[in-house]
Amino acid sequence: MLEAPLFNSDPTAYLPHGNSFLFIDRVLSLERGIRASGLKLVANDPAGYPFVFLLESIAQLAGIAVSDKKEEGGFLAAVDHAEFSDSVCPGDWLSITVSIVKSFGRLHLCEGEVTVGGRRVASAVLTLGVGTP
C-alpha cells in the first residue's frame, strides 16, 4: 500500500496572502508540479462573491501546486481562457482543482475548475510565474 506524502492543509503555509485576500480555506490534496485540490466556503458577504474571486481561487491553488516554498513568490502572468457558468451563494462549498499542463522555466501553464455540489461554476487556463517578475 502506498502512503500519500504529508502536506500542510493550511494554504497560508504556502501563500503570502492574508485572510482578506485568501480564496482557499483548505488544501485537500497536493502533488507538487502535477495537481492539487482545495475547498473554500463562501461567506455571507454583502458584496457577494464575484467571478474574479473564482479565478483567484484557481490561481492561488495553482500557485501552491507549482511552488516549492512560500518565500519563492509568484505572479499571475496570463489568463488564457476563463469560463463562468453559474454564480455561487453564501454557504456554498467551492471544490477547486488544478492541474499543471506544462512547465517551461519559471512559467507554468495550469488548468483549473471550480465546482459546487458537482456542478461546474468556473474553469480557466492560466499561466503562472514563480519567482519575482
Residue pairs with C-beta under 8 A, 6 or more apart in sequence:
4 29
5 30
7 27
7 30
8 14
8 27
9 26
9 27
9 28
10 26
10 27
11 17
11 22
11 24
11 25
11 26
11 27
11 38
11 60
11 61
11 64
12 22
13 70
14 27
14 63
14 64
14 67
14 70
15 22
15 24
15 60
15 63
15 64
15 70
16 70
16 73
17 60
22 60
23 40
23 53
23 56
23 57
23 60
24 38
24 39
24 40
24 57
24 60
24 61
24 64
24 96
25 38
25 39
25 40
25 41
26 38
26 39
27 36
27 37
27 38
27 61
27 64
28 37
28 38
28 39
29 35
29 36
29 37
30 36
30 64
30 65
31 65
32 65
32 66
32 68
33 65
33 66
33 100
33 103
34 65
34 99
34 100
35 65
35 97
35 98
35 99
35 100
36 61
36 62
36 64
36 65
36 97
36 98
37 61
37 95
37 96
37 97
37 98
38 57
38 61
38 64
38 95
38 96
39 93
39 94
39 95
39 96
40 57
40 93
40 94
40 96
41 91
41 92
41 93
41 94
42 49
42 88
42 89
42 90
42 91
42 92
42 93
42 94
43 90
44 90
44 91
45 90
48 87
49 87
49 88
49 89
49 90
51 84
51 87
51 122
54 84
54 88
54 94
54 114
54 121
54 122
55 79
55 82
55 122
55 124
55 126
57 94
57 96
57 114
58 96
58 98
58 110
58 112
58 113
58 114
58 122
58 124
58 126
59 76
59 112
59 124
59 126
59 128
61 96
61 97
61 98
61 112
62 98
62 100
62 108
62 110
62 112
62 126
62 128
63 74
63 128
63 130
65 98
65 99
65 100
65 110
66 74
66 100
66 103
66 108
66 110
66 128
66 130
67 74
67 130
72 130
72 131
73 130
73 131
73 132
74 128
74 129
74 130
74 131
75 128
75 129
75 133
76 126
76 127
76 128
76 129
77 107
77 126
77 127
77 128
77 129
77 133
78 126
78 127
79 124
79 125
79 126
80 109
80 124
80 125
80 126
80 127
81 124
81 125
82 122
82 123
82 124
82 125
82 126
83 122
83 123
83 124
84 121
84 122
85 120
85 121
85 122
86 116
86 119
86 120
86 121
87 121
88 94
88 116
88 121
92 116
92 117
93 116
93 117
94 114
94 115
94 116
94 121
95 114
95 115
95 116
96 112
96 113
96 114
97 112
97 113
97 115
98 110
98 111
98 112
98 113
99 110
99 111
99 112
100 108
100 109
100 110
101 109
101 110
101 111
101 125
102 108
102 109
103 109
106 129
106 130
106 131
107 127
107 128
107 129
107 130
108 127
108 128
108 129
108 130
109 125
109 126
109 127
110 125
110 126
110 127
110 128
111 123
111 124
111 125
112 123
112 124
112 125
112 126
113 120
113 122
113 123
113 124
114 120
114 121
114 122
114 123
115 121
